[in-house]
Amino acid sequence: MKVTVIGSGFGGISSALRMKARGHEVTLVEKLDKIGGRAQQFKREKYIHDAGPTVITAPNLFYELFELFDENLEDYLNFVPLDPWYSFYFVNGFEFDYVPNKDKMLSQIEKINFSDVDGYLRMLKKAQEIFEIGYTKLADKPFHKFTTMARYTPEIIKLKGYQSVYKFVSSYLKDENLRQVFSIQPLLVGGNPFQTSSIYALIHALEQKWGIYFAMGGMAKVVDELHKLMIRKGVVIKTNHQVEEFETAGNQIKSIIFKDKSPIKSDIVISNADPVTVSTHFLKNRKVSLHNKILAKYGKQSMGLFVIFFGTRAKYKKIAHHTIWMGPRYRELLNDIFNKKILADDFSIYLHRPTATDQSFATNGGDSFYALVPVPNLQGDIDWDDTKDEYAKKIIKALGQTIMPDIENQIEDLFIMTPNDFKENYMTPHGTGFSIAPILSQSAWFRTHNKDDYYNNLFYVGAGTHPGAGVPGVINSAKVVDRIIHG
C-alpha cells in the first residue's frame, strides 16, 4: 500500500520507518526545507544550537528504529550519559543537583530536610508503580476505543491519577523547594504541574530506569542519521511540501493537495501535524469527527515558548549541561502563564549549554546556549514583535546578576523565537510548544485518537495524540499506529 506521512518530527520519522519495515511504499512530506520538525538545528558562523528537544530519556526507542532493519544504532550515533541530569538554581539561594547517583541525591535531600529522605524514596517507589502501568503497559497501546479506557480506569483511579503532579509530590515531600524540583517535569511536555495528572510522575521512574543522554552532535545528528536510514531503505522524502487540503471521498482521504506542488494519492495517511491543524486547515472543518471538533473548540492548550539562542566568547564552566533557573514565584507564575495568559514581570528559565558536553557547538572555544522561558500561548494578548527584545534583555540581565556574571559583555550572535515562530514554522494552534495540555481529561481516549473517528485511512502521531508530548511519547505514538494498522 501507498503510505504518506505528513510532517517529519520524530513521530513522523518513526512512522515512516515502521511503515517501510512493514513493506509499504512510503513517502514522507515536510513543510520546511529540512526534516526534523521541532528538532531543527541552527548553524551560525561560530555557534550551533539545537532548536527543540535536547536530551534522550528512553534510548531504547531509537535503538528499535535501527533494529527494524537489523542495523545497530551505535554504528552511527554516540549517546553520552549526563551527570548531573539537571542543576537547579533558585533566586532565593537554594541550589540542587538532580543526579543519576541515588546516594548523592539522598545526601543532598538529607541536608535540606532529613524527613524528606524517606519521603523521596516512597515517592520514587510509587512513581515506579505508575511507570509500570502508565508507560510499560499503556504508552504504546491504542486508546481509540472507549472500551480500552474503561478497562484501565480502575487502575488509574487506584494510582490517584486524578491528583495533580504537584499534589502527588507534596504528599511525600515537605520542603517547598524540593516540591518544586520534583514537580517541574510536566513543563517538559507542556503541562502545568498544578493541573497535570499525577500519571506524569512516571517521568521520574523513566529517568531512573534509563538515565538522561545527550547525542554527540545534538538532536540534529540523530535526525540526520535517521534521514540516512530512511534513504537507505527506500523512503521517499519530499521537503518544501506545505499541505493545503485533504481531498476526501466519503470516509476516505483520497489525495493530499500541496501549495505549488503536485497532489499525492495515498492509501494511508499518517499525520504528524497537530490534529487541530488537520481539522481546521487540512479538512477545512468539514466532516470532522465530533471528538476532534470538541478538542479544536474547547481543548486546553499547552503553554508557549520564548527561546533566546546565543553564544558567549567566555566559557561558563560552572554551568551544567542543563540548568533550571527558578524565579521567585511558582504556582502564581504558572497560573499567569496557563490560566490568565498574561506575561508576568518574573519568569523561570530552562538553560541549555551543549558545550558542557560537546565543544563542537562553539567553534571559537566559547559556549553555546539557549534560554527557554515558558510563556502564554497566542491566546494571550501579547504583541511579541513589540515585546521580544525587551523581554530578552530582562532574561539576560537576570542570568548576569546570578549564575552568569558579565554575560552582557560576553554574549554575541543572539536571536529569538517566540510563539509566533512556532505557529508559522510548525503550524501549531496558538503557537503552543506541545499541542494540547496533558491534563487527565485530555489524556488517553480523551486525546485525539491515533485512528481518526471518521476517515478510515487517516491516523495521527505526535504530541497532540496518545500518548502525548515529549520525545518518548511521540515515538511511541508511531508504535501505536503501527499496531492499529497491522493488528
GUVEX-474343 format. One record per residue (C-alpha): x, y, z. Coordinates in steps of 0.2 Angstrom, whole numbers, padded with zeros to 4 digits, always signed. Example, Ala and Ser with C-alpha at 12.3 -4.5 7.8 and 13.67 -1.06 7.14 Angstrom:
+0062-0022+0039+0068-0005+0036
//
This chain:
+0000+0000+0000+0005+0018-0003+0008+0027+0014+0010+0046+0015+0017+0053+0032+0014+0072+0034+0027+0080+0045+0044+0075+0049+0046+0076+0068+0051+0061+0077+0033+0054+0077+0033+0056+0058+0051+0049+0055+0047+0034+0067+0030+0031+0057+0039+0031+0040+0052+0019+0046+0039+0007+0054+0028+0008+0038+0043+0004+0027+0048-0010+0038+0031-0017+0035+0034-0017+0017+0024-0002+0012+0028+0011-0001+0031+0026+0010+0033+0045+0006+0037+0057+0020+0032+0075+0016+0038+0091+0026+0033+0109+0025+0051+0116+0029+0066+0114+0019+0074+0100+0030+0066+0087+0041+0066+0085+0060+0051+0096+0065+0055+0104+0081+0072+0095+0081+0079+0108+0070+0097+0114+0072+0103+0132+0069+0121+0134+0062+0128+0151+0064+0146+0157+0060+0153+0152+0077+0139+0143+0086+0127+0129+0084+0110+0127+0093+0098+0113+0094+0081+0122+0092+0070+0109+0101+0072+0094+0112+0090+0092+0119+0090+0076+0128+0086+0057+0126+0077+0049+0141+0072+0032+0133+0086+0027+0121+0079+0010+0118+0066+0018+0107+0079+0025+0095+0088+0008+0095+0072+0000+0090+0071+0010+0074+0088+0004+0068+0084-0014+0074+0069-0014+0062+0081-0016+0048+0094-0026+0058+0106-0011+0060+0115-0005+0076+0112+0012+0081+0129+0013+0089+0137+0012+0072+0130+0029+0068+0127+0038+0085+0135+0041+0101+0123+0044+0116+0133+0051+0131+0126+0050+0149+0124+0067+0158+0129+0070+0176+0121+0080+0183+0104+0077+0174+0099+0095+0179+0106+0108+0190+0093+0119+0199+0096+0137+0204+0083+0146+0214+0084+0165+0216+0080+0163+0234+0098+0155+0236+0093+0136+0235+0103+0125+0224+0101+0107+0220+0109+0094+0208+0097+0081+0201+0110+0067+0198+0109+0049+0192+0118+0043+0208+0105+0039+0221+0116+0041+0236+0121+0058+0231+0103+0063+0229+0099+0056+0246+0114+0065+0254+0108+0082+0246+0090+0079+0252+0096+0074+0270+0105+0091+0272+0089+0100+0267+0076+0090+0277+0080+0074+0284+0062+0068+0284+0061+0070+0265+0074+0056+0263+0061+0043+0267+0048+0053+0258+0058+0054+0242+0061+0035+0242+0042+0032+0245+0038+0044+0231+0050+0036+0219+0043+0018+0223+0025+0025+0219+0032+0033+0203+0039+0016+0198+0022+0008+0200+0014+0022+0190+0028+0019+0176+0024+0001+0175+0006+0004+0171+0006+0022+0163+0022+0018+0152+0026+0000+0151+0008-0006+0149+0000+0008+0140+0012+0020+0131+0012+0010+0115-0006+0003+0116-0020+0010+0106-0033+0020+0115-0045+0025+0101-0059+0013+0108-0068+0019+0124-0068+0001+0130-0049+0002+0132-0051+0017+0143-0064+0009+0153-0053-0007+0156-0039+0004+0163-0049+0017+0173-0049+0007+0189-0030+0006+0189-0029+0025+0185-0040+0028+0200-0031+0017+0211-0015+0026+0207-0024+0043+0210-0022+0049+0193-0035+0062+0197-0022+0071+0208-0010+0084+0201+0008+0081+0200+0012+0094+0212-0001+0087+0225+0007+0070+0222+0025+0076+0226+0018+0086+0241+0011+0071+0249+0029+0064+0250+0040+0079+0252+0038+0094+0265+0052+0106+0259+0044+0118+0246+0060+0120+0236+0061+0101+0234+0042+0100+0230+0046+0112+0215+0062+0102+0210+0052+0086+0209+0036+0093+0201+0043+0103+0186+0043+0088+0174+0026+0091+0167+0033+0108+0160+0044+0097+0149+0029+0091+0140+0019+0107+0140+0009+0104+0157+0005+0114+0172+0011+0104+0187-0004+0110+0197-0016+0104+0184-0007+0089+0175-0012+0072+0180+0000+0063+0193+0002+0049+0180+0015+0060+0173+0025+0057+0189+0031+0042+0179+0044+0053+0171+0054+0051+0187+0054+0032+0185+0058+0033+0167+0073+0044+0171+0079+0032+0184+0077+0017+0173+0087+0023+0158+0095+0039+0163+0097+0055+0153+0108+0056+0137+0115+0069+0125+0118+0064+0107+0135+0070+0102+0132+0082+0088+0115+0086+0095+0097+0080+0090+0101+0086+0073+0114+0072+0072+0100+0060+0077+0088+0067+0064+0102+0066+0051+0106+0048+0054+0088+0043+0054+0086+0053+0037+0100+0042+0030+0092+0026+0037+0076+0031+0028+0085+0034+0012+0095+0018+0013+0078+0009+0015+0069+0017+0001+0058+0030+0010+0054+0044-0002+0057+0061+0007+0049+0077+0000+0053+0094+0008+0046+0111+0005+0029+0102+0003+0016+0113+0013-0001+0104+0014-0016+0115+0009-0030+0102+0009-0036+0084+0010-0046+0079-0004-0059+0067+0003-0072+0055-0004-0085+0048+0009-0074+0042+0024-0058+0041+0014-0043+0053+0012-0041+0052-0007-0026+0064-0010-0016+0077-0002-0016+0094-0010+0000+0105-0008+0004+0123-0011+0013+0124-0028+0017+0105-0029+0008+0090-0037-0005+0081-0027-0001+0064-0019-0014+0050-0019-0012+0038-0004-0020+0023+0003-0015+0028+0021-0011+0045+0028-0002+0047+0044-0002+0065+0051+0012+0071+0062+0004+0088+0060-0006+0095+0075-0023+0087+0075-0032+0104+0077-0022+0110+0062-0028+0094+0052-0046+0098+0057-0046+0117+0054-0034+0118+0039-0032+0102+0030-0051+0096+0032-0057+0114+0032-0069+0110+0047-0080+0099+0035-0084+0081+0041-0073+0082+0056-0076+0069+0070-0086+0075+0085-0071+0071+0096-0059+0082+0086-0072+0096+0085-0073+0097+0104-0054+0097+0106-0052+0110+0092-0065+0122+0100-0063+0118+0119-0047+0109+0121-0035+0117+0134-0018+0121+0125-0001+0119+0132+0010+0135+0135+0020+0145+0123+0039+0145+0122+0051+0160+0121+0068+0155+0117+0084+0165+0116+0099+0157+0106+0116+0165+0109+0134+0162+0111+0147+0168+0123+0165+0172+0120+0170+0166+0138+0167+0149+0144+0155+0147+0159+0162+0131+0166+0151+0131+0181+0135+0130+0171+0129+0112+0169+0123+0105+0153+0105+0109+0159+0101+0122+0172+0083+0125+0178+0083+0143+0184+0069+0146+0196+0061+0163+0198+0053+0170+0214+0036+0163+0211+0030+0146+0206+0011+0142+0207+0007+0160+0204+0018+0162+0189+0011+0146+0181-0006+0152+0184-0002+0168+0175+0005+0158+0160-0008+0144+0159-0024+0152+0165-0023+0171+0165-0012+0170+0149-0003+0186+0154+0016+0190+0153+0022+0192+0170+0037+0203+0176+0046+0187+0183+0050+0171+0174+0059+0154+0176+0072+0148+0163+0077+0131+0156+0095+0135+0151+0104+0123+0139+0123+0123+0137+0128+0109+0125+0146+0114+0125+0147+0107+0143+0147+0090+0134+0151+0094+0115+0163+0108+0111+0158+0107+0093+0143+0118+0097+0155+0133+0098+0169+0133+0086+0178+0148+0094+0181+0139+0110+0167+0148+0119+0150+0142+0124+0133+0139+0115+0117+0142+0124+0098+0143+0123+0087+0150+0137+0070+0144+0136+0056+0153+0145+0038+0146+0147+0026+0160+0142+0007+0161+0137+0002+0155+0121-0005+0166+0107-0022+0165+0116-0015+0179+0127-0015+0196+0120+0004+0199+0119+0012+0208+0104+0028+0198+0103+0036+0208+0089+0035+0224+0100+0039+0214+0116+0053+0201+0112+0068+0212+0113+0065+0220+0130+0059+0203+0137+0075+0195+0131+0086+0209+0139+0077+0205+0156+0081+0187+0154+0099+0190+0150+0101+0203+0164+0094+0190+0177+0106+0177+0171+0120+0190+0173+0115+0195+0190+0115+0177+0196+0124+0162+0188+0132+0170+0173+0142+0185+0178+0147+0198+0164+0136+0189+0152+0131+0206+0144+0149+0209+0139+0152+0191+0133+0136+0187+0123+0135+0188+0104+0125+0182+0090+0109+0182+0099+0092+0178+0091+0075+0174+0097+0060+0163+0094+0043+0167+0100+0026+0158+0100+0023+0167+0083+0038+0157+0076+0031+0141+0082+0014+0145+0074+0022+0149+0057+0036+0136+0057+0026+0121+0064+0008+0126+0061+0004+0124+0080-0013+0131+0085-0010+0147+0096+0009+0145+0094+0010+0131+0108+0026+0122+0111+0017+0105+0114+0000+0104+0107-0015+0102+0119-0011+0101+0138-0008+0084+0146-0022+0086+0159-0032+0070+0163-0047+0075+0153-0036+0076+0138-0026+0060+0140-0028+0043+0133-0045+0041+0125-0049+0059+0128-0035+0065+0117-0036+0065+0098-0037+0046+0094-0022+0039+0084-0035+0032+0071-0047+0046+0065-0065+0043+0070-0072+0047+0053-0059+0044+0040-0054+0026+0039-0037+0029+0032-0031+0044+0042-0020+0041+0058-0012+0053+0070+0006+0053+0078+0015+0066+0088+0012+0077+0103-0007+0080+0100-0012+0062+0101-0009+0047+0113+0002+0045+0122+0007+0063+0122+0021+0076+0120+0040+0073+0123+0052+0063+0113+0047+0046+0121+0028+0050+0119+0029+0055+0100+0040+0040+0095+0028+0028+0105+0013+0036+0095+0021+0028+0079+0021+0011+0088+0003+0014+0092-0002+0017+0074+0008+0003+0068-0002-0009+0080-0018-0001+0074-0015-0003+0055-0007-0020+0056-0017-0028+0070
//
